[in-house]
Amino acid sequence: MINTLITSKTRIKLLLKFFLNPNTSAYLRGLSEEFDESTNAIRVELNRLENANMLNSEFAGNKKIFKVNKYHPFYKDVNQIVRKYLGIDVIVENIIKGLGTPKSVYLTGDLAKGKESNIIDLILIGDINKTYLIDIVEKTEKVIPRKIRYLIYSEKEFQNNEIKKDHLLLIWGANKC
């Protein structure tokens, strides 16, 4: 659906990169390598988003670093569109209902880093009904065009685990909802 509204595949990649995880920052050549596209194609779209005030930039040495403008009037709307496009909204709505007593749900992996992926990696914290989870993941995968992988931790296991917490994006939990 988003492909119909936004015809530039590069712009879609940039919106996913920056609006899914607002703490993401990137520079032109790094994005060019990540997306495997020419620097010119990336530059054109970065300039458009920066001119629309959707991205901010600052120089770090000779690199121009881009970051999402969280204060843009459309920030929340674009963030929600990106989440809907990825199917995260469907996952959260469907999975949380009968999950048991989850404390929080994190998005991890490529999507949390703002990279396009056909796999949604989740970390679920709390007392989780595994039978329900397996069933609902199977049903949800039929609705969205992505595979869902998950890890389950108790709160104590999660706190003691050596997971790179800077690559986690809280999508549901006491602090989120």
Sequence and secondary structure as in RCSB ss.txt:
>XXXX:A:sequence
MINTLITSKTRIKLLLKFFLNPNTSAYLRGLSEEFDESTNAIRVELNRLENANMLNSEFAGNKKIFKVNKYHPFY
KDVNQIVRKYLGIDVIVENIIKGLGTPKSVYLTGDLAKGKESNIIDLILIGDINKTYLIDIVEKTEKVIPRKIRY
LIYSEKEFQNNEIKKDHLLLIWGANKC
>XXXX:A:secstr
 HHHH   HHHHHHHHHHHHSTT EEEHHHHHHHHT  HHHHHHHHHHHHHTTSEEEEEETTEEEEEE TTSTTH
HHHHHHHHHHHTHHHHHHHHHTTSEEEEEEEEEHHHHTT   SEEEEEEEEEE HHHHHHHHHHHHHHSSSEEEE
EEE HHHHHHS   GGG EEEEETTT 
